Amino acid sequence: MPAVKKILKHVRVERARRKRTCGRNRANHVIKAGENCLVVQNGQDAPNYCLVCGSEVLRVAQLALDELKKDLN
């Protein structure tokens, strides 16, 4: 049987090696060196999201996945 296709291959968690800026709230959210952050690769662009914003991004994605699963059934 063929392997199941990974559809979330452009989303990953990375540990920041240096200070990064959160892609959702650039003015107020900073990702410090050593902290985990969510990275969403979109072509050449790869915004980073802090723990608070990354959790919200994943929550919205989970809602979309749940809706797709419901529609499939």
PyMOL Python script that loads the backbone (N, CA, C, O; Angstrom):
from pymol import cmd

cmd.read_pdbstr("""\
ATOM      1  N   MET A   1       0.836  -1.178   0.000  1.00  0.00           N
ATOM      2  CA  MET A   1       0.000   0.000   0.000  1.00  0.00           C
ATOM      3  C   MET A   1       0.889   1.252   0.000  1.00  0.00           C
ATOM      4  O   MET A   1       1.856   1.301   0.760  1.00  0.00           O
ATOM      5  N   PRO A   2       0.593   2.262  -0.826  1.00  0.00           N
ATOM      6  CA  PRO A   2       1.400   3.487  -0.867  1.00  0.00           C
ATOM      7  C   PRO A   2       1.322   4.264   0.454  1.00  0.00           C
ATOM      8  O   PRO A   2       0.343   4.163   1.194  1.00  0.00           O
ATOM      9  N   ALA A   3       2.359   5.026   0.722  1.00  0.00           N
ATOM     10  CA  ALA A   3       2.388   5.853   1.931  1.00  0.00           C
ATOM     11  C   ALA A   3       1.337   6.965   1.838  1.00  0.00           C
ATOM     12  O   ALA A   3       0.980   7.411   0.747  1.00  0.00           O
ATOM     13  N   VAL A   4       0.860   7.394   2.982  1.00  0.00           N
ATOM     14  CA  VAL A   4      -0.109   8.490   3.043  1.00  0.00           C
ATOM     15  C   VAL A   4       0.624   9.804   2.796  1.00  0.00           C
ATOM     16  O   VAL A   4       1.689  10.042   3.365  1.00  0.00           O
ATOM     17  N   LYS A   5       0.054  10.653   1.949  1.00  0.00           N
ATOM     18  CA  LYS A   5       0.670  11.937   1.594  1.00  0.00           C
ATOM     19  C   LYS A   5       0.636  12.896   2.782  1.00  0.00           C
ATOM     20  O   LYS A   5      -0.392  13.047   3.441  1.00  0.00           O
ATOM     21  N   LYS A   6       1.760  13.536   3.043  1.00  0.00           N
ATOM     22  CA  LYS A   6       1.845  14.543   4.099  1.00  0.00           C
ATOM     23  C   LYS A   6       1.440  15.894   3.517  1.00  0.00           C
ATOM     24  O   LYS A   6       2.134  16.433   2.654  1.00  0.00           O
ATOM     25  N   ILE A   7       0.328  16.438   3.981  1.00  0.00           N
ATOM     26  CA  ILE A   7      -0.148  17.712   3.438  1.00  0.00           C
ATOM     27  C   ILE A   7       0.348  18.917   4.238  1.00  0.00           C
ATOM     28  O   ILE A   7       0.185  20.055   3.797  1.00  0.00           O
ATOM     29  N   LEU A   8       0.948  18.684   5.400  1.00  0.00           N
ATOM     30  CA  LEU A   8       1.433  19.788   6.222  1.00  0.00           C
ATOM     31  C   LEU A   8       2.959  19.873   6.211  1.00  0.00           C
ATOM     32  O   LEU A   8       3.574  20.218   7.219  1.00  0.00           O
ATOM     33  N   LYS A   9       3.555  19.561   5.083  1.00  0.00           N
ATOM     34  CA  LYS A   9       5.013  19.513   5.011  1.00  0.00           C
ATOM     35  C   LYS A   9       5.667  20.890   5.036  1.00  0.00           C
ATOM     36  O   LYS A   9       6.885  20.980   5.191  1.00  0.00           O
ATOM     37  N   HIS A  10       4.897  21.959   4.888  1.00  0.00           N
ATOM     38  CA  HIS A  10       5.453  23.308   4.875  1.00  0.00           C
ATOM     39  C   HIS A  10       5.295  24.013   6.214  1.00  0.00           C
ATOM     40  O   HIS A  10       5.523  25.218   6.320  1.00  0.00           O
ATOM     41  N   VAL A  11       4.904  23.258   7.237  1.00  0.00           N
ATOM     42  CA  VAL A  11       4.728  23.811   8.582  1.00  0.00           C
ATOM     43  C   VAL A  11       5.634  23.028   9.521  1.00  0.00           C
ATOM     44  O   VAL A  11       5.657  21.798   9.497  1.00  0.00           O
ATOM     45  N   ARG A  12       6.384  23.757  10.350  1.00  0.00           N
ATOM     46  CA  ARG A  12       7.296  23.075  11.272  1.00  0.00           C
ATOM     47  C   ARG A  12       7.518  23.946  12.510  1.00  0.00           C
ATOM     48  O   ARG A  12       7.212  25.139  12.518  1.00  0.00           O
ATOM     49  N   VAL A  13       8.051  23.325  13.535  1.00  0.00           N
ATOM     50  CA  VAL A  13       8.459  24.037  14.741  1.00  0.00           C
ATOM     51  C   VAL A  13       9.985  24.079  14.747  1.00  0.00           C
ATOM     52  O   VAL A  13      10.652  23.068  14.527  1.00  0.00           O
ATOM     53  N   GLU A  14      10.513  25.253  14.999  1.00  0.00           N
ATOM     54  CA  GLU A  14      11.967  25.429  15.062  1.00  0.00           C
ATOM     55  C   GLU A  14      12.332  26.103  16.381  1.00  0.00           C
ATOM     56  O   GLU A  14      11.532  26.833  16.967  1.00  0.00           O
ATOM     57  N   ARG A  15      13.547  25.844  16.829  1.00  0.00           N
ATOM     58  CA  ARG A  15      14.096  26.579  17.975  1.00  0.00           C
ATOM     59  C   ARG A  15      14.908  27.727  17.389  1.00  0.00           C
ATOM     60  O   ARG A  15      15.848  27.511  16.624  1.00  0.00           O
ATOM     61  N   ALA A  16      14.537  28.933  17.751  1.00  0.00           N
ATOM     62  CA  ALA A  16      15.213  30.129  17.222  1.00  0.00           C
ATOM     63  C   ALA A  16      16.659  30.175  17.697  1.00  0.00           C
ATOM     64  O   ALA A  16      16.929  30.027  18.889  1.00  0.00           O
ATOM     65  N   ARG A  17      17.575  30.376  16.780  1.00  0.00           N
ATOM     66  CA  ARG A  17      18.992  30.509  17.136  1.00  0.00           C
ATOM     67  C   ARG A  17      19.352  31.962  17.450  1.00  0.00           C
ATOM     68  O   ARG A  17      20.376  32.247  18.070  1.00  0.00           O
ATOM     69  N   ARG A  18      18.485  32.864  17.008  1.00  0.00           N
ATOM     70  CA  ARG A  18      18.660  34.288  17.302  1.00  0.00           C
ATOM     71  C   ARG A  18      17.270  34.896  17.460  1.00  0.00           C
ATOM     72  O   ARG A  18      16.266  34.221  17.230  1.00  0.00           O
ATOM     73  N   LYS A  19      17.209  36.145  17.846  1.00  0.00           N
ATOM     74  CA  LYS A  19      15.926  36.824  18.024  1.00  0.00           C
ATOM     75  C   LYS A  19      15.177  36.884  16.694  1.00  0.00           C
ATOM     76  O   LYS A  19      15.763  37.181  15.653  1.00  0.00           O
ATOM     77  N   ARG A  20      13.886  36.599  16.741  1.00  0.00           N
ATOM     78  CA  ARG A  20      13.033  36.665  15.545  1.00  0.00           C
ATOM     79  C   ARG A  20      11.818  37.539  15.840  1.00  0.00           C
ATOM     80  O   ARG A  20      11.501  37.822  16.996  1.00  0.00           O
ATOM     81  N   THR A  21      11.157  37.955  14.784  1.00  0.00           N
ATOM     82  CA  THR A  21       9.952  38.760  14.905  1.00  0.00           C
ATOM     83  C   THR A  21       8.743  37.905  14.567  1.00  0.00           C
ATOM     84  O   THR A  21       8.765  37.149  13.595  1.00  0.00           O
ATOM     85  N   CYS A  22       7.700  38.020  15.355  1.00  0.00           N
ATOM     86  CA  CYS A  22       6.469  37.273  15.101  1.00  0.00           C
ATOM     87  C   CYS A  22       5.777  37.845  13.872  1.00  0.00           C
ATOM     88  O   CYS A  22       5.622  39.060  13.755  1.00  0.00           O
ATOM     89  N   GLY A  23       5.363  36.984  12.963  1.00  0.00           N
ATOM     90  CA  GLY A  23       4.724  37.404  11.730  1.00  0.00           C
ATOM     91  C   GLY A  23       3.311  37.919  11.902  1.00  0.00           C
ATOM     92  O   GLY A  23       2.776  38.559  10.996  1.00  0.00           O
ATOM     93  N   ARG A  24       2.694  37.657  13.041  1.00  0.00           N
ATOM     94  CA  ARG A  24       1.317  38.095  13.262  1.00  0.00           C
ATOM     95  C   ARG A  24       1.259  39.412  14.030  1.00  0.00           C
ATOM     96  O   ARG A  24       0.373  40.231  13.787  1.00  0.00           O
ATOM     97  N   ASN A  25       2.196  39.622  14.955  1.00  0.00           N
ATOM     98  CA  ASN A  25       2.197  40.833  15.759  1.00  0.00           C
ATOM     99  C   ASN A  25       3.628  41.359  15.855  1.00  0.00           C
ATOM    100  O   ASN A  25       4.289  41.239  16.887  1.00  0.00           O
ATOM    101  N   ARG A  26       4.077  41.939  14.760  1.00  0.00           N
ATOM    102  CA  ARG A  26       5.468  42.372  14.655  1.00  0.00           C
ATOM    103  C   ARG A  26       5.841  43.436  15.686  1.00  0.00           C
ATOM    104  O   ARG A  26       6.980  43.475  16.152  1.00  0.00           O
ATOM    105  N   ALA A  27       4.905  44.283  16.038  1.00  0.00           N
ATOM    106  CA  ALA A  27       5.204  45.393  16.936  1.00  0.00           C
ATOM    107  C   ALA A  27       5.394  44.944  18.387  1.00  0.00           C
ATOM    108  O   ALA A  27       6.188  45.542  19.113  1.00  0.00           O
ATOM    109  N   ASN A  28       4.683  43.909  18.817  1.00  0.00           N
ATOM    110  CA  ASN A  28       4.671  43.558  20.236  1.00  0.00           C
ATOM    111  C   ASN A  28       5.227  42.187  20.586  1.00  0.00           C
ATOM    112  O   ASN A  28       5.574  41.954  21.744  1.00  0.00           O
ATOM    113  N   HIS A  29       5.324  41.272  19.626  1.00  0.00           N
ATOM    114  CA  HIS A  29       5.747  39.913  19.946  1.00  0.00           C
ATOM    115  C   HIS A  29       7.145  39.633  19.401  1.00  0.00           C
ATOM    116  O   HIS A  29       7.410  39.796  18.210  1.00  0.00           O
ATOM    117  N   VAL A  30       8.019  39.216  20.286  1.00  0.00           N
ATOM    118  CA  VAL A  30       9.386  38.877  19.923  1.00  0.00           C
ATOM    119  C   VAL A  30       9.624  37.417  20.269  1.00  0.00           C
ATOM    120  O   VAL A  30       9.180  36.941  21.314  1.00  0.00           O
ATOM    121  N   ILE A  31      10.313  36.718  19.407  1.00  0.00           N
ATOM    122  CA  ILE A  31      10.716  35.335  19.661  1.00  0.00           C
ATOM    123  C   ILE A  31      12.188  35.402  20.053  1.00  0.00           C
ATOM    124  O   ILE A  31      13.038  35.766  19.240  1.00  0.00           O
ATOM    125  N   LYS A  32      12.483  35.051  21.294  1.00  0.00           N
ATOM    126  CA  LYS A  32      13.854  35.134  21.795  1.00  0.00           C
ATOM    127  C   LYS A  32      14.667  33.937  21.332  1.00  0.00           C
ATOM    128  O   LYS A  32      14.117  32.878  21.031  1.00  0.00           O
ATOM    129  N   ALA A  33      15.974  34.112  21.278  1.00  0.00           N
ATOM    130  CA  ALA A  33      16.874  33.008  20.942  1.00  0.00           C
ATOM    131  C   ALA A  33      16.647  31.876  21.938  1.00  0.00           C
ATOM    132  O   ALA A  33      16.584  32.104  23.146  1.00  0.00           O
ATOM    133  N   GLY A  34      16.525  30.654  21.423  1.00  0.00           N
ATOM    134  CA  GLY A  34      16.292  29.482  22.258  1.00  0.00           C
ATOM    135  C   GLY A  34      14.847  29.100  22.415  1.00  0.00           C
ATOM    136  O   GLY A  34      14.558  27.992  22.868  1.00  0.00           O
ATOM    137  N   GLU A  35      13.912  29.982  22.055  1.00  0.00           N
ATOM    138  CA  GLU A  35      12.483  29.678  22.146  1.00  0.00           C
ATOM    139  C   GLU A  35      12.018  28.950  20.894  1.00  0.00           C
ATOM    140  O   GLU A  35      12.572  29.138  19.810  1.00  0.00           O
ATOM    141  N   ASN A  36      10.997  28.120  21.055  1.00  0.00           N
ATOM    142  CA  ASN A  36      10.380  27.455  19.912  1.00  0.00           C
ATOM    143  C   ASN A  36       9.445  28.434  19.217  1.00  0.00           C
ATOM    144  O   ASN A  36       8.853  29.308  19.850  1.00  0.00           O
ATOM    145  N   CYS A  37       9.326  28.270  17.912  1.00  0.00           N
ATOM    146  CA  CYS A  37       8.387  29.082  17.144  1.00  0.00           C
ATOM    147  C   CYS A  37       7.827  28.239  15.998  1.00  0.00           C
ATOM    148  O   CYS A  37       8.435  27.258  15.569  1.00  0.00           O
ATOM    149  N   LEU A  38       6.676  28.642  15.524  1.00  0.00           N
ATOM    150  CA  LEU A  38       6.029  27.977  14.390  1.00  0.00           C
ATOM    151  C   LEU A  38       6.485  28.679  13.120  1.00  0.00           C
ATOM    152  O   LEU A  38       6.450  29.907  13.037  1.00  0.00           O
ATOM    153  N   VAL A  39       6.911  27.900  12.131  1.00  0.00           N
ATOM    154  CA  VAL A  39       7.371  28.446  10.851  1.00  0.00           C
ATOM    155  C   VAL A  39       6.462  27.879   9.760  1.00  0.00           C
ATOM    156  O   VAL A  39       6.267  26.667   9.669  1.00  0.00           O
ATOM    157  N   VAL A  40       5.912  28.767   8.939  1.00  0.00           N
ATOM    158  CA  VAL A  40       5.034  28.362   7.842  1.00  0.00           C
ATOM    159  C   VAL A  40       5.701  28.780   6.541  1.00  0.00           C
ATOM    160  O   VAL A  40       5.705  29.960   6.190  1.00  0.00           O
ATOM    161  N   GLN A  41       6.262  27.816   5.829  1.00  0.00           N
ATOM    162  CA  GLN A  41       6.966  28.082   4.570  1.00  0.00           C
ATOM    163  C   GLN A  41       5.947  28.337   3.471  1.00  0.00           C
ATOM    164  O   GLN A  41       5.049  27.526   3.243  1.00  0.00           O
ATOM    165  N   ASN A  42       6.090  29.464   2.794  1.00  0.00           N
ATOM    166  CA  ASN A  42       5.191  29.822   1.699  1.00  0.00           C
ATOM    167  C   ASN A  42       6.050  30.353   0.560  1.00  0.00           C
ATOM    168  O   ASN A  42       6.233  31.563   0.425  1.00  0.00           O
ATOM    169  N   GLY A  43       6.574  29.448  -0.257  1.00  0.00           N
ATOM    170  CA  GLY A  43       7.516  29.839  -1.297  1.00  0.00           C
ATOM    171  C   GLY A  43       8.799  30.323  -0.652  1.00  0.00           C
ATOM    172  O   GLY A  43       9.371  29.619   0.180  1.00  0.00           O
ATOM    173  N   GLN A  44       9.266  31.510  -1.018  1.00  0.00           N
ATOM    174  CA  GLN A  44      10.475  32.082  -0.425  1.00  0.00           C
ATOM    175  C   GLN A  44      10.194  32.690   0.948  1.00  0.00           C
ATOM    176  O   GLN A  44      11.111  32.872   1.749  1.00  0.00           O
ATOM    177  N   ASP A  45       8.939  33.001   1.217  1.00  0.00           N
ATOM    178  CA  ASP A  45       8.541  33.613   2.477  1.00  0.00           C
ATOM    179  C   ASP A  45       8.346  32.531   3.539  1.00  0.00           C
ATOM    180  O   ASP A  45       7.761  31.486   3.255  1.00  0.00           O
ATOM    181  N   ALA A  46       8.825  32.770   4.748  1.00  0.00           N
ATOM    182  CA  ALA A  46       8.669  31.808   5.849  1.00  0.00           C
ATOM    183  C   ALA A  46       8.454  32.561   7.151  1.00  0.00           C
ATOM    184  O   ALA A  46       9.373  32.662   7.964  1.00  0.00           O
ATOM    185  N   PRO A  47       7.236  33.101   7.367  1.00  0.00           N
ATOM    186  CA  PRO A  47       7.004  33.843   8.605  1.00  0.00           C
ATOM    187  C   PRO A  47       7.114  32.943   9.834  1.00  0.00           C
ATOM    188  O   PRO A  47       6.795  31.755   9.793  1.00  0.00           O
ATOM    189  N   ASN A  48       7.574  33.546  10.921  1.00  0.00           N
ATOM    190  CA  ASN A  48       7.704  32.880  12.210  1.00  0.00           C
ATOM    191  C   ASN A  48       6.588  33.375  13.112  1.00  0.00           C
ATOM    192  O   ASN A  48       6.204  34.542  13.047  1.00  0.00           O
ATOM    193  N   TYR A  49       6.067  32.491  13.954  1.00  0.00           N
ATOM    194  CA  TYR A  49       5.023  32.866  14.890  1.00  0.00           C
ATOM    195  C   TYR A  49       5.431  32.472  16.295  1.00  0.00           C
ATOM    196  O   TYR A  49       5.900  31.356  16.522  1.00  0.00           O
ATOM    197  N   CYS A  50       5.251  33.393  17.247  1.00  0.00           N
ATOM    198  CA  CYS A  50       5.576  33.129  18.641  1.00  0.00           C
ATOM    199  C   CYS A  50       4.628  32.050  19.186  1.00  0.00           C
ATOM    200  O   CYS A  50       3.717  31.609  18.485  1.00  0.00           O
ATOM    201  N   LEU A  51       4.846  31.637  20.423  1.00  0.00           N
ATOM    202  CA  LEU A  51       4.028  30.581  21.016  1.00  0.00           C
ATOM    203  C   LEU A  51       2.549  30.958  21.063  1.00  0.00           C
ATOM    204  O   LEU A  51       1.694  30.122  20.769  1.00  0.00           O
ATOM    205  N   VAL A  52       2.237  32.186  21.425  1.00  0.00           N
ATOM    206  CA  VAL A  52       0.836  32.628  21.516  1.00  0.00           C
ATOM    207  C   VAL A  52       0.191  32.641  20.134  1.00  0.00           C
ATOM    208  O   VAL A  52      -0.875  32.057  19.940  1.00  0.00           O
ATOM    209  N   CYS A  53       0.826  33.299  19.185  1.00  0.00           N
ATOM    210  CA  CYS A  53       0.257  33.409  17.838  1.00  0.00           C
ATOM    211  C   CYS A  53       0.309  32.073  17.102  1.00  0.00           C
ATOM    212  O   CYS A  53      -0.611  31.743  16.353  1.00  0.00           O
ATOM    213  N   GLY A  54       1.369  31.307  17.307  1.00  0.00           N
ATOM    214  CA  GLY A  54       1.475  29.990  16.676  1.00  0.00           C
ATOM    215  C   GLY A  54       0.362  29.067  17.121  1.00  0.00           C
ATOM    216  O   GLY A  54      -0.177  28.304  16.319  1.00  0.00           O
ATOM    217  N   SER A  55       0.012  29.132  18.405  1.00  0.00           N
ATOM    218  CA  SER A  55      -1.097  28.321  18.917  1.00  0.00           C
ATOM    219  C   SER A  55      -2.412  28.713  18.246  1.00  0.00           C
ATOM    220  O   SER A  55      -3.234  27.855  17.925  1.00  0.00           O
ATOM    221  N   GLU A  56      -2.600  30.010  18.038  1.00  0.00           N
ATOM    222  CA  GLU A  56      -3.815  30.481  17.374  1.00  0.00           C
ATOM    223  C   GLU A  56      -3.845  30.066  15.905  1.00  0.00           C
ATOM    224  O   GLU A  56      -4.896  29.684  15.391  1.00  0.00           O
ATOM    225  N   VAL A  57      -2.707  30.137  15.230  1.00  0.00           N
ATOM    226  CA  VAL A  57      -2.614  29.687  13.836  1.00  0.00           C
ATOM    227  C   VAL A  57      -2.983  28.203  13.739  1.00  0.00           C
ATOM    228  O   VAL A  57      -3.733  27.799  12.850  1.00  0.00           O
ATOM    229  N   LEU A  58      -2.452  27.405  14.656  1.00  0.00           N
ATOM    230  CA  LEU A  58      -2.756  25.968  14.653  1.00  0.00           C
ATOM    231  C   LEU A  58      -4.211  25.687  15.014  1.00  0.00           C
ATOM    232  O   LEU A  58      -4.808  24.744  14.495  1.00  0.00           O
ATOM    233  N   ARG A  59      -4.786  26.502  15.904  1.00  0.00           N
ATOM    234  CA  ARG A  59      -6.204  26.328  16.267  1.00  0.00           C
ATOM    235  C   ARG A  59      -7.102  26.562  15.044  1.00  0.00           C
ATOM    236  O   ARG A  59      -8.029  25.793  14.789  1.00  0.00           O
ATOM    237  N   VAL A  60      -6.820  27.619  14.303  1.00  0.00           N
ATOM    238  CA  VAL A  60      -7.608  27.925  13.101  1.00  0.00           C
ATOM    239  C   VAL A  60      -7.408  26.831  12.049  1.00  0.00           C
ATOM    240  O   VAL A  60      -8.360  26.435  11.376  1.00  0.00           O
ATOM    241  N   ALA A  61      -6.173  26.345  11.906  1.00  0.00           N
ATOM    242  CA  ALA A  61      -5.904  25.263  10.956  1.00  0.00           C
ATOM    243  C   ALA A  61      -6.650  23.996  11.348  1.00  0.00           C
ATOM    244  O   ALA A  61      -7.163  23.282  10.485  1.00  0.00           O
ATOM    245  N   GLN A  62      -6.713  23.712  12.660  1.00  0.00           N
ATOM    246  CA  GLN A  62      -7.433  22.525  13.128  1.00  0.00           C
ATOM    247  C   GLN A  62      -8.916  22.634  12.808  1.00  0.00           C
ATOM    248  O   GLN A  62      -9.540  21.641  12.432  1.00  0.00           O
ATOM    249  N   LEU A  63      -9.487  23.819  12.949  1.00  0.00           N
ATOM    250  CA  LEU A  63     -10.900  24.025  12.588  1.00  0.00           C
ATOM    251  C   LEU A  63     -11.119  23.740  11.102  1.00  0.00           C
ATOM    252  O   LEU A  63     -12.099  23.101  10.721  1.00  0.00           O
ATOM    253  N   ALA A  64     -10.193  24.221  10.268  1.00  0.00           N
ATOM    254  CA  ALA A  64     -10.301  23.986   8.826  1.00  0.00           C
ATOM    255  C   ALA A  64     -10.172  22.495   8.512  1.00  0.00           C
ATOM    256  O   ALA A  64     -10.909  21.976   7.673  1.00  0.00           O
ATOM    257  N   LEU A  65      -9.241  21.798   9.180  1.00  0.00           N
ATOM    258  CA  LEU A  65      -9.082  20.349   8.973  1.00  0.00           C
ATOM    259  C   LEU A  65     -10.315  19.589   9.435  1.00  0.00           C
ATOM    260  O   LEU A  65     -10.741  18.640   8.777  1.00  0.00           O
ATOM    261  N   ASP A  66     -10.891  19.998  10.559  1.00  0.00           N
ATOM    262  CA  ASP A  66     -12.113  19.357  11.057  1.00  0.00           C
ATOM    263  C   ASP A  66     -13.258  19.530  10.059  1.00  0.00           C
ATOM    264  O   ASP A  66     -14.036  18.603   9.833  1.00  0.00           O
ATOM    265  N   GLU A  67     -13.355  20.701   9.475  1.00  0.00           N
ATOM    266  CA  GLU A  67     -14.410  20.971   8.488  1.00  0.00           C
ATOM    267  C   GLU A  67     -14.207  20.105   7.236  1.00  0.00           C
ATOM    268  O   GLU A  67     -15.165  19.548   6.699  1.00  0.00           O
ATOM    269  N   LEU A  68     -12.952  19.998   6.779  1.00  0.00           N
ATOM    270  CA  LEU A  68     -12.657  19.134   5.624  1.00  0.00           C
ATOM    271  C   LEU A  68     -13.018  17.680   5.928  1.00  0.00           C
ATOM    272  O   LEU A  68     -13.602  16.985   5.096  1.00  0.00           O
ATOM    273  N   LYS A  69     -12.666  17.238   7.117  1.00  0.00           N
ATOM    274  CA  LYS A  69     -12.959  15.851   7.499  1.00  0.00           C
ATOM    275  C   LYS A  69     -14.459  15.622   7.543  1.00  0.00           C
ATOM    276  O   LYS A  69     -14.946  14.578   7.107  1.00  0.00           O
ATOM    277  N   LYS A  70     -15.195  16.597   8.068  1.00  0.00           N
ATOM    278  CA  LYS A  70     -16.652  16.493   8.115  1.00  0.00           C
ATOM    279  C   LYS A  70     -17.225  16.437   6.705  1.00  0.00           C
ATOM    280  O   LYS A  70     -18.111  15.631   6.422  1.00  0.00           O
ATOM    281  N   ASP A  71     -16.717  17.296   5.817  1.00  0.00           N
ATOM    282  CA  ASP A  71     -17.200  17.308   4.436  1.00  0.00           C
ATOM    283  C   ASP A  71     -16.878  16.011   3.699  1.00  0.00           C
ATOM    284  O   ASP A  71     -17.645  15.587   2.834  1.00  0.00           O
ATOM    285  N   LEU A  72     -15.766  15.383   4.027  1.00  0.00           N
ATOM    286  CA  LEU A  72     -15.358  14.150   3.385  1.00  0.00           C
ATOM    287  C   LEU A  72     -16.298  12.998   3.755  1.00  0.00           C
ATOM    288  O   LEU A  72     -16.589  12.123   2.939  1.00  0.00           O
ATOM    289  N   ASN A  73     -16.756  13.024   4.985  1.00  0.00           N
ATOM    290  CA  ASN A  73     -17.680  11.978   5.447  1.00  0.00           C
ATOM    291  C   ASN A  73     -19.062  12.349   5.011  1.00  0.00           C
ATOM    292  O   ASN A  73     -20.013  11.617   5.286  1.00  0.00           O
TER     293      ASN A  73
END
""", "prot")
cmd.dss("prot")
cmd.show_as("cartoon", "prot")
cmd.util.cbc("prot")
cmd.orient("prot")
